[in-house]
Amino acid sequence: MRQSAPETLPARLYSDTATYQTERREIFGRTWQLLAHESQLPRPGDYLATHFAGYPIVAVRGEDGTVRAFHNVCRHRAGPLVEDGTGHCAGALVCRYHAWKYALDGRLASARDFGPADGFDPRQYALLPLKCGFWRGFVFVNMDTDAQPLEQAIAPLERRMQHLAAERFRNPRVSSHPIRCNWKTYVENYLEGYHIPVLHPMLASTIAADYGVEVEPPAQFYRATPKNDAPIAGLWAWTWPCLGINVYADGILMERMWPESVNRTRLDYLFLFSEDADEVEIERQIAASLVTTKEDIDICEGVQRNLDAGIYHTGRLSPKHEQGVAWFQKQVLRAIG
């Protein structure tokens, strides 16, 4: 049966600053985002700080063993509490600007030398919290404290991956890749295999030509049969708005496609493998993944330059290969109104 070819998003939505600000609020301010793996925060006082879509975030393991997340913003005058990265704070988060001190549960413990002041109640100046959720050892955050539970948002992933013993994967190997493109440009590249035979000769040589896409909102699943001893297990997944999951024979790769500005994206990789995985095989899988990554980054930066050039306005999507892209674009339009 012949299907219609959906029209793409207008090119201007990939470079318009006002659109990006709306996406920050309506997409990234309201969705679950992968922040860390619990093994990155093993002890009370261990923290991990990062940022996405302009939002500074810090997660810290409390004295009670619970991982909590907050905006990395002091309630005094918006100073940063800690620098991006991982570290340890001995019992408190202390602002780098004026040394206001916060307990690991977010309470303001001390406003250093603030002096007597009417109208200042320290109980009203706790850190601003994010909602936390946990899945298979991973820590997710949502800036919308009234958001649906994480379990609902990732239900399709749980159904498809219930056989995966992800709890045995620990201590991720993390790498970041800056990309000169809008976040949607890179996500859409991830959501289709139409380009694989053309752009990825090494990857194409390791999988059969039966690449398929199945949309199960808010997730998508991609099937490919590996050839011989190819370093993939034939399953990729993605969930709205920007998290990719690549399953290997004895490990997993989590991909965060986070916007840094309207025309800059940061691709973060968290590689996790079982403790008994062969180190040579691990290095082979990572190397193969990074070859594909470079090819994707190069083409996405080229696409973005052309989107910015003012020549291309809209195109058409293949109903055979790009149904995942079509769903994503509809979801973007729905979110930004």
C-alpha positions in Angstrom: 0.0 0.0 0.0 1.3 3.4 -1.0 1.7 5.9 1.9 2.0 9.6 1.8 5.4 11.3 2.3 5.1 13.7 5.2 6.6 17.2 4.9 9.6 18.0 7.0 9.9 20.7 9.6 10.7 24.1 8.1 14.4 24.8 8.0 14.0 28.0 10.1 13.1 25.9 13.1 16.7 24.6 13.2 18.2 28.1 13.6 15.6 30.3 15.1 16.5 31.5 18.6 12.9 32.1 19.7 12.1 28.5 18.8 15.0 27.2 20.7 14.0 29.1 23.8 10.5 27.6 23.5 12.1 24.1 23.2 14.1 24.8 26.4 11.0 25.5 28.4 8.4 23.1 26.8 10.6 20.1 26.0 13.7 20.1 28.1 12.0 21.8 31.1 9.3 19.1 31.1 10.9 15.8 30.1 13.0 13.1 31.9 16.7 13.3 31.1 19.4 10.8 31.8 21.8 12.4 34.3 24.2 9.7 35.6 24.7 6.1 36.6 24.4 5.4 40.3 27.9 3.9 40.3 29.3 7.4 39.5 28.0 8.5 43.0 29.2 5.7 45.2 29.6 7.5 48.6 27.6 10.1 50.5 28.9 13.5 49.5 29.8 12.4 45.9 28.4 14.7 43.3 28.0 15.0 39.6 27.4 18.4 37.9 26.5 19.1 34.3 24.3 21.3 32.2 21.8 20.8 29.3 19.8 23.3 27.3 21.3 26.0 29.5 20.1 24.4 32.8 22.9 23.8 35.4 22.3 20.6 37.4 24.0 18.9 40.3 23.2 15.5 41.7 24.6 14.4 45.1 24.3 11.3 47.2 23.0 12.2 50.7 24.0 10.9 54.1 21.0 8.7 53.9 22.2 7.1 50.7 19.6 8.8 48.5 20.6 10.5 45.3 19.0 13.9 44.9 19.3 16.5 42.2 19.1 20.3 42.3 19.7 23.3 40.1 23.4 24.2 40.5 22.3 27.7 41.6 22.8 29.3 44.9 19.6 31.0 46.3 21.6 34.1 47.3 22.8 35.6 44.0 22.8 32.7 41.6 26.4 31.6 42.2 27.4 28.1 41.0 27.8 25.6 43.8 30.3 23.3 42.1 32.0 23.2 38.7 30.8 20.7 36.1 32.2 17.3 36.6 32.4 14.8 39.5 33.8 15.3 42.9 33.2 15.0 46.7 31.9 17.5 49.2 32.3 16.7 52.9 28.8 16.9 54.2 27.6 20.0 52.4 27.5 21.9 49.1 29.2 25.3 49.4 28.6 28.1 47.0 31.8 29.1 45.2 30.7 32.8 45.3 29.8 33.7 48.9 30.1 30.3 50.6 26.5 29.8 51.5 26.3 26.2 52.7 23.7 23.6 51.9 23.1 20.3 53.5 23.1 17.3 51.1 19.3 17.2 51.2 19.2 20.8 49.8 18.4 22.7 53.1 20.3 26.0 53.6 22.6 25.2 56.5 24.5 28.5 56.7 24.4 31.9 55.1 28.0 32.9 55.9 28.2 36.3 57.8 24.9 37.4 56.4 24.2 39.5 59.4 20.8 40.2 61.1 18.1 40.8 58.6 14.3 41.1 58.8 12.4 39.1 56.3 15.1 36.5 55.8 14.0 33.0 56.7 16.7 30.4 55.8 14.0 27.7 55.6 12.7 29.5 52.5 16.0 29.4 50.7 16.7 25.7 50.2 18.2 24.6 46.8 15.7 24.3 44.0 15.0 20.6 43.5 14.5 18.4 40.5 12.4 15.3 40.4 14.6 12.2 40.4 13.8 8.7 39.0 15.8 5.5 38.8 15.9 2.8 36.2 18.2 -0.2 36.0 20.9 1.7 37.9 20.5 5.0 35.9 19.6 8.3 37.5 17.1 10.5 35.6 15.9 14.0 36.4 13.0 16.1 35.4 12.7 19.9 36.1 9.0 19.6 36.3 8.4 18.4 39.8 4.8 17.5 38.8 5.9 15.3 35.9 4.6 11.8 35.3 6.6 9.1 37.1 9.7 7.9 35.2 8.2 4.4 35.1 5.4 5.6 32.8 7.8 7.6 30.6 10.1 4.6 30.0 7.5 1.8 30.0 8.2 0.9 26.3 11.9 0.6 27.1 11.3 -1.6 30.1 9.1 -3.9 28.1 11.7 -4.4 25.4 14.7 -4.6 27.6 13.4 -6.5 30.6 15.8 -9.4 29.6 18.8 -7.1 29.8 20.7 -7.5 33.1 21.7 -3.8 33.1 22.3 -3.9 36.9 25.6 -5.7 36.3 27.0 -2.8 34.2 28.8 -0.2 36.3 31.4 2.6 36.2 30.6 4.1 32.8 33.3 5.3 30.5 32.2 8.8 29.5 33.1 10.8 26.5 31.7 14.0 25.1 31.5 15.2 21.5 30.7 18.8 20.5 28.7 19.2 17.4 28.0 22.4 15.4 24.4 21.7 14.7 20.9 22.1 16.2 19.9 19.3 18.5 17.1 18.2 16.2 19.5 17.7 13.3 21.5 15.2 15.2 18.4 13.4 16.8 16.8 13.0 13.3 20.0 11.4 12.0 19.8 8.9 14.8 16.2 8.1 14.1 16.7 6.6 10.7 18.8 3.9 9.0 18.2 5.2 5.5 21.6 6.7 5.4 23.5 3.7 6.8 24.5 2.0 3.5 25.7 5.4 2.1 27.3 7.1 5.1 28.6 4.2 7.3 30.4 1.5 5.2 32.0 -0.2 8.2 28.7 -0.4 10.1 26.8 -1.5 6.9 29.3 -4.3 6.5 28.4 -5.7 10.0 24.6 -5.8 9.8 22.2 -7.3 7.4 19.9 -5.2 5.1 16.9 -5.9 7.3 17.1 -2.7 9.3 13.7 -1.8 10.7 12.1 0.9 12.7 9.2 0.5 15.1 7.6 3.5 16.8 6.1 2.9 20.3 5.6 6.4 21.7 7.5 7.9 23.3 10.1 5.4 22.3 11.4 4.0 19.0 13.2 0.7 18.3 15.6 -0.3 15.5 16.3 -3.8 14.5 19.3 -5.1 12.6 20.7 -8.6 12.4 24.5 -8.7 13.0 26.8 -10.5 10.7 29.3 -13.0 12.0 31.0 -11.6 15.1 30.0 -8.0 14.6 30.3 -5.9 17.8 26.6 -5.2 18.1 23.6 -7.1 19.4 21.3 -5.8 16.8 19.2 -3.5 18.9 19.0 0.3 19.1 16.4 2.2 21.0 15.6 5.9 21.5 13.2 7.7 23.8 11.8 11.2 23.6 13.3 13.7 23.4 17.0 12.9 23.0 18.2 9.6 24.6 19.6 6.8 22.5 20.4 3.3 23.8 22.7 0.9 21.9 22.8 -2.7 23.1 26.0 -4.7 22.7 26.6 -8.4 23.4 27.9 -7.7 26.9 27.4 -4.0 27.4 25.3 -0.9 26.7 25.9 2.6 25.3 23.7 5.4 26.5 23.7 8.5 24.1 22.6 11.9 25.3 22.0 14.4 22.5 21.8 17.6 24.6 21.5 21.1 23.2 23.9 23.7 24.3 22.5 26.5 22.2 20.4 26.9 19.1 23.3 25.7 16.9 25.4 23.6 19.2 24.8 20.1 20.5 26.8 18.0 23.0 26.7 14.3 22.4 27.6 12.5 25.6 28.4 8.8 25.6 28.1 6.5 28.7 29.7 3.1 27.8 28.9 0.4 30.4 30.1 -3.2 30.3 29.9 -6.1 32.6 32.8 -6.6 35.0 33.9 -9.8 33.3 33.8 -8.3 29.8 37.0 -8.8 27.7 39.0 -5.6 27.6 40.0 -6.2 24.0 36.4 -6.7 23.0 35.4 -3.5 24.9 38.0 -1.5 23.0 36.8 -3.0 19.7 33.2 -2.0 20.4 34.1 1.5 21.5 36.3 2.0 18.5 33.7 0.8 16.1 31.1 3.1 17.7 33.4 6.2 17.4 34.0 5.6 13.7 30.3 5.8 13.1 30.0 8.8 15.4 32.6 10.8 13.5 30.7 10.0 10.2 27.4 11.2 11.8 28.9 14.4 13.2 30.5 15.3 9.9 27.3 14.9 7.9 25.1 16.6 10.6 27.4 19.6 10.6 27.1 19.7 6.8 23.3 19.5 6.9 23.2 22.3 9.5 25.3 24.6 7.3 22.8 24.0 4.5 19.8 24.5 6.7 21.3 27.9 7.7 22.1 28.9 4.1 18.5 29.9 3.3 18.2 27.7 0.2 16.4 24.7 1.6 13.0 25.2 3.1 11.1 21.9 3.5 11.4 18.4 2.1 9.6 15.1 2.2 10.2 12.1 4.5 10.3 8.5 3.3 7.3 6.5 4.8 9.4 3.4 4.4 12.5 4.5 6.2 11.8 7.8 8.1 8.6 7.1 10.0 10.6 7.6 13.2 11.7 11.1 12.1 8.1 11.9 11.1 6.9 11.0 14.6 9.7 13.1 16.2 8.9 16.1 14.1 5.2 15.9 15.0 6.1 15.7 18.7 8.3 18.8 18.4 5.5 20.8 16.8 3.1 19.6 19.4 5.4 20.6 22.2 6.3 24.1 20.9 2.7 24.9 19.8 
